[in-house]
Each structure stands twice: as structure tokens, then as C-alpha cells.
């Protein structure tokens, strides 16, 4: 049908193409569309990707949620972050486990957390650990109340959240 | 007539590619690109009679708002020059190089020195406190404390 169509009959033919010695257009064979893919190279690349991603895999999950524009200070000698009550100072407000607390109610809220721990785990010693999350540009006068409140509420082990260098 | 067995065979790589693709997708979704750690600080809670407490060599460090660091080493046998040393700030930040040198000298003079109590001022930046604490930790002074205002 195509050979008799008007398109075929009126189509321009390349003179250079037809007179080519190496591969004349008129005698060129159809290429085989089924191409052999080099799967070994693909598997090599995938394996390297998997190894790299496995190295950066963390089983602890997300403990801290960084707010927009919040930058943690950097440190090289930090330890691994553990799951503890998080006191966050963000935009002039103090949050305990993402619940806003007033400056005066900080000690009370920490004591409530301690009470809950003792109720849910009777007989277990209270670890007194607390994670403090704050922007690196904050002045100490704004953080001092958190340090003071944690000491009052019996949290002796404060962990300042940092980004590892 | 016995037919010859083909010794050449091809491993089917498609399941391997499927498996690796699923692995990559899962790992990309769960990858943690920002490594968050913690600097531990031990705070004194409650009181203890002075007679019961054993005096340990301690460094009291005062941080001002301009990056200045003043040392006061107590209950340790260190030269007076080191015990009352002061490092001026560098462009408003603590001079970490000088601080590292001084802490190394202190540790060499008194190897039992592990306790540091940091006393920042109201204008001291949180970042500067962490930098100073990090310098101490790197040099083996691991028992850190921060005094409230």
C-alpha cells in the first residue's frame, strides 16, 4: 500500500545517498531493533548505589524535627542522639515535645514528664536525660532558663543537639 | 543419538535488577542526609555537704559576649600562667586554635583534669558555647557543665 501511495511516489530521493559506495541508501538493510543491553554494567552501578545508601542508612529514625530556618550548631566530638524528651527553643518560644510551654510552666511541664515516666515504668531509675534543640545564633540568656528549669526538675544530663561535622 | 549438553548458559539478571531497584528506592526514602548528634552536659542537681565531696581538678571557664575565654583552674598543680590564662576573641568568636593549644598544655600539666564548668554571659552565642565545649571534648576533658545565669 505504501509503495503505491502518493507520498512514496512524490518523495524526494537523495542523490548523494543513492550513489554512496559504502552504504547506498537503496541497498541498506533494515537494522535489527532488538539491541543487547549491557546488564552487567547496570547491576554494577546499582550495587554501588545500594552500598553507598546502606552506609548512610540510620535505624534510629528522625528524633528531631528542624523548623524552617533553624540551624543547629556544628560539633565534631558529639555522641549519638538518643530518644529523650526534647525541649525546643524556636522563634522565642519554648516547646516540650512540640507542645508550647510558657517560661514559668517549664519546670512544671518537666516534672509532669518525670511523673509520667515513673508511672509507666515503676521501679526503674529515672535517667534524667533531656535533649535541648536551639538555633546556633540564639543568645545564652534565652537558653539559661531551660538549663535552670531542667536542674530544678531533676534532669541532670542535658544533651545539646548538634549537627555532626 | 545422544545430544551434546550446552555448557554455556546465561544467568537471568532481570530479578537481580528488580531487587536492586527496590532496595535503592527504599534506601533513598529512608536515607538520613543530616547527621544529628548530641553534646552531653552533666548538671549538678541537689546539694552535697562540702566535707563529703572529693575535690577534683576543675577548669572554670568564663565566656564573654565577644569571644573572650578566661580560665580559672582550681585544685590542680598547673603553672600559674596556665591557671589564670585568658584568650581574646577573634572577630567576635572564640579563638579555637589558641584554645586548643592552651587545653593541650593544661592536659599535659595535669592529666587528671577532666572536669570543665562553663560560665557563659547573657550575650554569649549558643554556637560559641558549643564550639568551646567541642574543643574541650576533643582534648579529653569530657565532664562538662554549663552554669545558668
Interface residues (C-beta under 8 A of the other chain):
Chain A: X39 X40 X42 X43 X46 X47 X49 X50 X53 X54 X56 X57 X58 X62 X63 X64 X66 X72 X73 X74 X75 X76 X77 X78 X79 X80 X81 X82 X128 X131 X134 X135 X136 X137 X138 X139 X140 X141 X143 X144 X145 X147 X148 X150 X151 X154 X155 X156 X157 X158 X159 X160 X161 X162 X163 X164
Chain B: X13 X16 X17 X20 X21 X23 X24 X27 X28 X30 X31 X32 X33 X34 X35 X36 X37 X38 X39 X40 X41 X42 X43 X44 X45 X120 X121 X122 X123 X124 X125 X126 X127 X129 X130 X131 X133 X134 X137 X138 X146 X148 X149
